[in-house]
Amino acid sequence: MLPIWTAWSDKEHPDVESIPHPRAELFIHVAQKGIQFGSATGLAVGVPYHGLYKRGYVNLGQMFRGLVRSSAVGMLVGGVIGSAMVVAKMQTLSDDEVFDRSYRLRFNDGQNKIDRCAQTGLITGALVGALGMSRVGRGFPVGTAAIGLACGNAYAVFSLLRDRKAKAYAEEKAAGTQASDQ
């Protein structure tokens, strides 16, 4: 997990001192995942609801405003549910188990990339809404932040899949080259 307000640069020291507050780090990570899941779910539920079910939304602007609202509600509900889940789970975990999970999260490059992209999307979406750059989300930066968060998440996941595919292709090509050399 890589919270936006923290810069981790201590990969050289993978010991207990490198994670001074593992419970807080695990809590923040799971709450972030709940928020990310909620914003994406709000969009996934909002698209068919506002596009198909509510026949009164003929205007695209009204439909997009509805999506902004549903994504914001999903983000807030996801954050509450994620926070409640991690609090309940951490009561059953020992300190060593919490430290182990926090350690694995901190040094997981794929997870850190997803978190950074999601946080970048969140900040970008909030700025778009706060500065009134979008007529749809004007005056509602939470909703545009939720949509930005979902977009950042989607970008990170597709980017990781692309990187894994490229790595597999390079390994396959290298193995083919080695076989033909023999």
ZAVO-291105 format. One record per residue (C-alpha): x, y, z; residue in one letter; residue number from 1. Coordinates in pm, 1 decimal, always signed. Example, Ala and Ser with C-alpha at 12.3 -4.5 7.8 and 13.67 -1.06 7.14 Angstrom:
+----------+----------+----------+------+-----+
!        x !        y !        z ! type ! seq !
+----------+----------+----------+------+-----+
!  +1230.0 !   -450.0 !   +780.0 !    A !   1 !
!  +1367.0 !   -106.0 !   +714.0 !    S !   2 !
+----------+----------+----------+------+-----+
This chain:
+----------+----------+----------+------+-----+
!        x !        y !        z ! type ! seq !
+----------+----------+----------+------+-----+
!     +0.0 !     +0.0 !     +0.0 !    M !   1 !
!   +131.0 !   +343.3 !    -83.9 !    L !   2 !
!    -78.0 !   +621.0 !    +70.4 !    P !   3 !
!    -53.6 !   +946.5 !   -121.9 !    I !   4 !
!    +76.8 !  +1134.7 !   +182.5 !    W !   5 !
!   +362.1 !   +892.2 !   +248.4 !    T !   6 !
!   +675.8 !   +828.5 !    +49.3 !    A !   7 !
!   +827.4 !   +484.9 !   +108.2 !    W !   8 !
!  +1190.3 !   +465.1 !    +17.3 !    S !   9 !
!  +1315.6 !   +214.0 !   +271.8 !    D !  10 !
!  +1310.1 !   -101.6 !    +60.4 !    K !  11 !
!  +1668.8 !   -161.4 !   +174.4 !    E !  12 !
!  +1549.4 !   -217.1 !   +533.6 !    H !  13 !
!  +1281.5 !   -485.8 !   +528.0 !    P !  14 !
!  +1258.0 !   -525.3 !   +903.7 !    D !  15 !
!  +1018.8 !   -428.6 !  +1179.3 !    V !  16 !
!  +1145.0 !    -69.7 !  +1191.2 !    E !  17 !
!  +1054.7 !    -20.9 !   +824.9 !    S !  18 !
!   +683.2 !    -54.6 !   +907.7 !    I !  19 !
!   +632.6 !   +140.5 !  +1230.4 !    P !  20 !
!   +249.6 !   +120.7 !  +1228.9 !    H !  21 !
!   +142.6 !   -201.0 !  +1053.0 !    P !  22 !
!   -217.1 !   -191.0 !  +1182.4 !    R !  23 !
!   -267.6 !   +161.6 !  +1051.1 !    A !  24 !
!   -108.8 !    +68.7 !   +719.5 !    E !  25 !
!   -332.6 !   -237.7 !   +678.9 !    L !  26 !
!   -640.4 !    -36.6 !   +776.7 !    F !  27 !
!   -564.0 !   +237.5 !   +524.2 !    I !  28 !
!   -500.6 !    -18.2 !   +250.6 !    H !  29 !
!   -826.6 !   -207.0 !   +300.9 !    V !  30 !
!  -1024.7 !   +116.8 !   +335.9 !    A !  31 !
!   -871.7 !   +234.3 !     +6.0 !    Q !  32 !
!   -964.3 !    -94.1 !   -160.4 !    K !  33 !
!  -1321.3 !    -55.6 !    -32.4 !    G !  34 !
!  -1336.3 !   +296.0 !   -173.5 !    I !  35 !
!  -1194.6 !   +179.2 !   -506.7 !    Q !  36 !
!  -1436.3 !   -112.1 !   -528.5 !    F !  37 !
!  -1729.2 !   +108.4 !   -428.9 !    G !  38 !
!  -1658.1 !   +371.0 !   -693.6 !    S !  39 !
!  -1627.6 !   +109.5 !   -967.3 !    A !  40 !
!  -1941.4 !    -68.2 !   -845.7 !    T !  41 !
!  -2130.0 !   +261.7 !   -836.3 !    G !  42 !
!  -2039.7 !   +318.1 !  -1200.1 !    L !  43 !
!  -2120.7 !    -40.2 !  -1296.3 !    A !  44 !
!  -2462.0 !    -19.3 !  -1129.4 !    V !  45 !
!  -2523.5 !   +339.6 !  -1238.0 !    G !  46 !
!  -2475.0 !   +282.2 !  -1609.2 !    V !  47 !
!  -2763.7 !    +39.9 !  -1656.8 !    P !  48 !
!  -2979.3 !   +212.3 !  -1395.8 !    Y !  49 !
!  -2948.3 !   +562.9 !  -1539.4 !    H !  50 !
!  -2916.4 !   +451.8 !  -1900.2 !    G !  51 !
!  -3186.3 !   +189.4 !  -1920.5 !    L !  52 !
!  -3413.1 !   +179.3 !  -1619.5 !    Y !  53 !
!  -3476.4 !   +550.3 !  -1569.7 !    K !  54 !
!  -3645.1 !   +637.4 !  -1895.2 !    R !  55 !
!  -3665.3 !  +1002.2 !  -1792.1 !    G !  56 !
!  -3290.4 !  +1047.2 !  -1848.7 !    Y !  57 !
!  -3297.0 !  +1136.7 !  -2213.1 !    V !  58 !
!  -3042.1 !  +1412.8 !  -2178.5 !    N !  59 !
!  -2683.5 !  +1284.1 !  -2166.6 !    L !  60 !
!  -2588.3 !  +1553.3 !  -1916.3 !    G !  61 !
!  -2853.7 !  +1432.3 !  -1674.8 !    Q !  62 !
!  -2741.0 !  +1074.4 !  -1723.1 !    M !  63 !
!  -2378.3 !  +1164.6 !  -1651.5 !    F !  64 !
!  -2479.3 !  +1360.2 !  -1341.8 !    R !  65 !
!  -2660.0 !  +1049.2 !  -1224.5 !    G !  66 !
!  -2344.3 !   +844.9 !  -1285.1 !    L !  67 !
!  -2139.6 !  +1096.8 !  -1088.1 !    V !  68 !
!  -2382.7 !  +1063.4 !   -796.8 !    R !  69 !
!  -2398.8 !   +684.5 !   -807.5 !    S !  70 !
!  -2020.6 !   +657.6 !   -822.0 !    S !  71 !
!  -1985.6 !   +894.3 !   -525.3 !    A !  72 !
!  -2238.5 !   +699.0 !   -322.0 !    V !  73 !
!  -2061.1 !   +374.9 !   -411.0 !    G !  74 !
!  -1727.7 !   +523.9 !   -308.6 !    M !  75 !
!  -1858.9 !   +636.4 !    +29.5 !    L !  76 !
!  -2043.3 !   +310.6 !    +99.5 !    V !  77 !
!  -1738.6 !   +107.6 !     -9.2 !    G !  78 !
!  -1515.5 !   +306.9 !   +223.9 !    G !  79 !
!  -1743.3 !   +244.0 !   +520.7 !    V !  80 !
!  -1781.8 !   -126.6 !   +444.6 !    I !  81 !
!  -1408.5 !   -173.7 !   +380.9 !    G !  82 !
!  -1322.4 !     +2.7 !   +705.3 !    S !  83 !
!  -1570.0 !   -206.0 !   +904.1 !    A !  84 !
!  -1439.1 !   -527.1 !   +747.4 !    M !  85 !
!  -1076.7 !   -454.6 !   +829.8 !    V !  86 !
!  -1156.3 !   -352.7 !  +1188.0 !    V !  87 !
!  -1345.3 !   -678.8 !  +1239.5 !    A !  88 !
!  -1069.1 !   -886.4 !  +1078.7 !    K !  89 !
!   -781.2 !   -717.3 !  +1262.5 !    M !  90 !
!   -933.5 !   -813.7 !  +1596.2 !    Q !  91 !
!   -872.0 !  -1178.9 !  +1506.8 !    T !  92 !
!   -514.6 !  -1132.2 !  +1378.7 !    L !  93 !
!   -197.8 !  -1140.6 !  +1585.4 !    S !  94 !
!    +60.3 !   -863.4 !  +1560.3 !    D !  95 !
!   +285.9 !  -1087.5 !  +1351.1 !    D !  96 !
!     +6.7 !  -1162.8 !  +1103.6 !    E !  97 !
!    -76.8 !   -793.7 !  +1068.6 !    V !  98 !
!   +290.8 !   -710.4 !  +1018.4 !    F !  99 !
!   +324.0 !   -987.1 !   +757.2 !    D ! 100 !
!    +26.8 !   -857.0 !   +558.2 !    R ! 101 !
!   +147.8 !   -497.1 !   +583.5 !    S ! 102 !
!   +497.4 !   -599.0 !   +476.4 !    Y ! 103 !
!   +369.7 !   -791.7 !   +174.0 !    R ! 104 !
!   +145.0 !   -502.9 !    +74.1 !    L ! 105 !
!   +417.3 !   -242.4 !   +103.4 !    R ! 106 !
!   +663.1 !   -429.7 !   -115.1 !    F ! 107 !
!   +414.8 !   -552.2 !   -378.3 !    N ! 108 !
!   +500.2 !   -347.3 !   -687.1 !    D ! 109 !
!   +178.9 !   -433.6 !   -873.0 !    G ! 110 !
!    -36.1 !   -330.7 !   -578.1 !    Q ! 111 !
!   +159.6 !     -9.6 !   -535.8 !    N ! 112 !
!   +110.7 !    +73.6 !   -904.5 !    K ! 113 !
!   -265.4 !    +21.9 !   -874.6 !    I ! 114 !
!   -277.2 !   +242.9 !   -564.3 !    D ! 115 !
!    -74.1 !   +520.0 !   -728.1 !    R ! 116 !
!   -288.4 !   +520.2 !  -1042.1 !    C ! 117 !
!   -610.0 !   +516.9 !   -837.6 !    A ! 118 !
!   -488.5 !   +804.4 !   -622.8 !    Q ! 119 !
!   -382.6 !  +1002.8 !   -929.1 !    T ! 120 !
!   -727.3 !   +948.3 !  -1081.3 !    G ! 121 !
!   -892.7 !  +1047.8 !   -753.0 !    L ! 122 !
!   -699.7 !  +1375.5 !   -732.1 !    I ! 123 !
!   -752.1 !  +1452.5 !  -1101.5 !    T ! 124 !
!  -1125.3 !  +1386.4 !  -1076.5 !    G ! 125 !
!  -1155.9 !  +1598.9 !   -764.0 !    A ! 126 !
!   -974.7 !  +1887.2 !   -934.0 !    L ! 127 !
!  -1196.5 !  +1858.0 !  -1242.3 !    V ! 128 !
!  -1506.6 !  +1880.2 !  -1022.0 !    G ! 129 !
!  -1373.5 !  +2146.4 !   -786.1 !    A ! 130 !
!  -1248.1 !  +2377.1 !  -1060.1 !    L ! 131 !
!  -1563.9 !  +2336.7 !  -1263.1 !    G ! 132 !
!  -1380.9 !  +2200.9 !  -1566.7 !    M ! 133 !
!  -1668.7 !  +1966.0 !  -1637.9 !    S ! 134 !
!  -2025.0 !  +2089.5 !  -1669.1 !    R ! 135 !
!  -2144.0 !  +1747.3 !  -1557.4 !    V ! 136 !
!  -1953.5 !  +1740.1 !  -1227.1 !    G ! 137 !
!  -1939.4 !  +2111.2 !  -1152.2 !    R ! 138 !
!  -1972.5 !  +2172.0 !   -780.7 !    G ! 139 !
!  -1957.8 !  +1801.0 !   -695.3 !    F ! 140 !
!  -1588.0 !  +1709.0 !   -668.5 !    P ! 141 !
!  -1660.5 !  +1392.4 !   -468.0 !    V ! 142 !
!  -1849.2 !  +1242.8 !   -761.0 !    G ! 143 !
!  -1592.6 !  +1336.4 !  -1021.4 !    T ! 144 !
!  -1320.0 !  +1212.5 !   -785.7 !    A ! 145 !
!  -1500.0 !   +877.6 !   -765.4 !    A ! 146 !
!  -1512.9 !   +852.8 !  -1143.4 !    I ! 147 !
!  -1145.6 !   +950.7 !  -1166.6 !    G ! 148 !
!  -1065.1 !   +684.5 !   -908.6 !    L ! 149 !
!  -1245.5 !   +416.6 !  -1108.7 !    A ! 150 !
!  -1068.2 !   +529.1 !  -1427.1 !    C ! 151 !
!   -729.4 !   +524.7 !  -1251.4 !    G ! 152 !
!   -799.9 !   +174.3 !  -1126.6 !    N ! 153 !
!   -899.5 !    +54.0 !  -1471.6 !    A ! 154 !
!   -585.9 !   +206.5 !  -1624.6 !    Y ! 155 !
!   -362.4 !    +38.8 !  -1365.9 !    A ! 156 !
!   -519.6 !   -303.1 !  -1409.0 !    V ! 157 !
!   -499.1 !   -292.0 !  -1789.4 !    F ! 158 !
!   -143.6 !   -161.6 !  -1765.1 !    S ! 159 !
!    -42.3 !   -448.0 !  -1536.1 !    L ! 160 !
!   -205.7 !   -701.8 !  -1766.8 !    L ! 161 !
!    -23.8 !   -550.3 !  -2064.4 !    R ! 162 !
!   +308.3 !   -560.2 !  -1876.3 !    D ! 163 !
!   +258.4 !   -924.0 !  -1777.5 !    R ! 164 !
!   +170.1 !  -1018.4 !  -2133.7 !    K ! 165 !
!   +477.7 !   -837.4 !  -2267.1 !    A ! 166 !
!   +696.9 !  -1007.9 !  -2006.9 !    K ! 167 !
!   +555.4 !  -1350.6 !  -2094.3 !    A ! 168 !
!   +612.6 !  -1281.1 !  -2463.4 !    Y ! 169 !
!   +973.3 !  -1174.5 !  -2400.0 !    A ! 170 !
!  +1037.6 !  -1486.5 !  -2190.6 !    E ! 171 !
!   +881.1 !  -1707.3 !  -2458.2 !    E ! 172 !
!  +1090.8 !  -1541.4 !  -2727.0 !    K ! 173 !
!  +1407.3 !  -1578.7 !  -2518.0 !    A ! 174 !
!  +1330.7 !  -1947.2 !  -2455.7 !    A ! 175 !
!  +1273.4 !  -1997.1 !  -2829.6 !    G ! 176 !
!  +1605.3 !  -1829.7 !  -2910.9 !    T ! 177 !
!  +1790.8 !  -2046.9 !  -2661.7 !    Q ! 178 !
!  +1631.1 !  -2363.6 !  -2801.4 !    A ! 179 !
!  +1728.8 !  -2273.5 !  -3158.0 !    S ! 180 !
!  +2088.2 !  -2199.7 !  -3051.6 !    D ! 181 !
!  +2131.9 !  -2554.6 !  -2922.0 !    Q ! 182 !
+----------+----------+----------+------+-----+
